[in-house]
């Protein structure tokens, strides 16, 4: 599994998880990549670097995905990441945009939250400088 930081022609940044670099190329060539914010199909990889930054916030630490070690290789699975998010965040449902704003403005306690938001609500949060990450987690009623 490989994770690329991606950007669309509207400058929305997001992550993409792929089986390999060739898998990214195949999906791009066949028009299978779309921006989760605007739905645009013009998606490119951004240059990345492995840089250690200062202290990590408790919220970021809570959402850090579990790492499975196999020999000297470290891997993170999408399913493992989603499970980790589900177990370590509070589901605020459709109140997500309002609650994210309250947390950002320090009007509510800092904590990891998840919920539902439309593309336009997600875009508005990002435009306001509120860090959100759209994830492919369907509402509980749609789980099979």
C-alpha positions as CSV (number, residue, x, y, z in Angstrom):
1,X,0.0,0.0,0.0
2,X,1.3,3.4,-0.9
3,X,-0.1,6.8,0.0
4,X,0.2,9.8,-2.3
5,X,-0.7,13.4,-1.5
6,X,-2.8,14.5,-4.4
7,X,-4.2,17.8,-5.8
8,X,-6.9,18.6,-8.3
9,X,-7.1,21.5,-10.7
10,X,-9.1,23.5,-8.2
11,X,-6.2,23.1,-5.7
12,X,-8.0,20.8,-3.3
13,X,-5.4,18.6,-1.6
14,X,-6.2,15.1,-0.4
15,X,-4.6,11.7,0.1
16,X,-4.9,8.7,-2.2
17,X,-4.2,5.1,-1.2
18,X,-2.9,2.8,-3.9
19,X,-1.6,-0.8,-4.2
20,X,1.5,0.6,-6.0
21,X,2.8,3.5,-8.0
22,X,1.7,1.7,-11.2
23,X,-1.8,1.4,-9.7
24,X,-1.9,5.2,-9.4
25,X,-0.7,5.6,-13.0
26,X,-3.3,3.1,-14.2
27,X,-6.2,4.8,-12.4
28,X,-5.1,8.2,-13.7
29,X,-4.7,7.0,-17.3
30,X,-8.2,5.5,-17.2
31,X,-9.9,8.5,-15.6
32,X,-10.7,6.7,-12.4
33,X,-9.4,9.4,-10.0
34,X,-11.7,12.2,-8.8
35,X,-11.3,14.9,-6.2
36,X,-13.4,14.1,-3.1
37,X,-14.2,17.8,-2.6
38,X,-15.3,19.0,-6.0
39,X,-15.5,15.8,-8.1
40,X,-13.0,17.1,-10.6
41,X,-11.1,14.5,-12.6
42,X,-7.8,16.4,-13.2
43,X,-5.8,14.9,-10.3
44,X,-2.0,15.0,-9.9
45,X,0.6,13.8,-7.3
46,X,2.3,16.4,-5.1
47,X,6.0,16.0,-4.2
48,X,6.4,14.5,-0.7
49,X,9.1,14.3,1.9
50,X,9.4,12.4,5.1
51,X,10.0,15.2,7.6
52,X,9.6,14.9,11.4
53,X,7.9,18.0,12.8
54,X,7.6,19.2,16.4
55,X,5.2,17.9,19.1
56,X,2.1,16.1,17.9
57,X,-1.3,17.3,19.1
58,X,-3.4,14.8,21.1
59,X,-6.0,14.9,18.3
60,X,-3.4,14.1,15.6
61,X,-2.0,11.3,17.8
62,X,-5.5,9.9,18.4
63,X,-6.0,9.7,14.6
64,X,-2.6,8.2,13.8
65,X,-3.3,4.9,12.0
66,X,-2.0,1.7,13.4
67,X,1.2,0.4,11.8
68,X,1.7,-3.3,11.1
69,X,5.4,-4.3,11.1
70,X,6.5,-7.0,8.8
71,X,10.2,-7.5,9.1
72,X,11.8,-4.1,8.5
73,X,8.8,-2.9,6.4
74,X,6.0,-0.8,7.9
75,X,2.5,-0.9,6.4
76,X,-0.7,0.8,7.1
77,X,-3.9,-0.6,5.6
78,X,-6.9,1.5,4.7
79,X,-9.2,-0.8,6.6
80,X,-7.0,-0.5,9.7
81,X,-6.9,3.2,9.4
82,X,-10.7,3.4,9.1
83,X,-11.1,1.1,12.1
84,X,-8.8,3.2,14.1
85,X,-10.7,6.4,13.2
86,X,-14.0,4.7,14.1
87,X,-12.6,3.6,17.5
88,X,-10.9,6.8,18.4
89,X,-13.3,9.6,17.4
90,X,-16.7,10.8,18.5
91,X,-19.5,10.5,15.9
92,X,-21.3,13.8,15.8
93,X,-23.4,12.8,12.7
94,X,-24.8,15.6,10.7
95,X,-23.7,18.2,13.2
96,X,-20.1,17.7,12.0
97,X,-19.7,21.0,10.2
98,X,-21.0,23.0,13.2
99,X,-19.0,21.0,15.7
100,X,-15.8,21.3,13.7
101,X,-16.2,25.0,13.6
102,X,-16.9,25.2,17.4
103,X,-13.7,23.1,18.1
104,X,-11.7,25.2,15.7
105,X,-12.9,28.4,17.4
106,X,-12.3,26.8,20.8
107,X,-16.0,27.1,21.7
108,X,-16.1,23.3,22.3
109,X,-13.5,20.9,23.8
110,X,-10.7,19.7,21.6
111,X,-11.3,16.1,20.5
112,X,-11.3,13.9,17.4
113,X,-14.7,13.9,15.7
114,X,-16.3,12.3,12.7
115,X,-19.6,12.8,11.0
116,X,-21.2,13.6,7.7
117,X,-20.9,16.7,5.6
118,X,-21.8,17.5,2.0
119,X,-19.1,18.4,-0.5
120,X,-20.0,22.1,-0.3
121,X,-19.9,21.9,3.6
122,X,-16.5,20.2,3.4
123,X,-15.2,22.8,0.9
124,X,-16.4,25.6,3.2
125,X,-14.6,24.1,6.2
126,X,-11.4,23.8,4.2
127,X,-11.8,27.4,2.9
128,X,-12.2,28.6,6.5
129,X,-8.9,26.9,7.4
130,X,-10.5,24.1,9.4
131,X,-8.5,20.9,9.0
132,X,-10.8,18.1,7.8
133,X,-10.2,14.9,6.0
134,X,-13.0,13.4,3.9
135,X,-13.0,9.6,4.4
136,X,-14.8,6.9,2.5
137,X,-16.7,5.7,5.5
138,X,-20.4,5.2,4.7
139,X,-23.0,6.0,7.3
140,X,-23.6,3.1,9.8
141,X,-27.0,2.3,8.2
142,X,-25.3,1.6,4.9
143,X,-22.8,-0.9,6.4
144,X,-23.2,-4.5,5.1
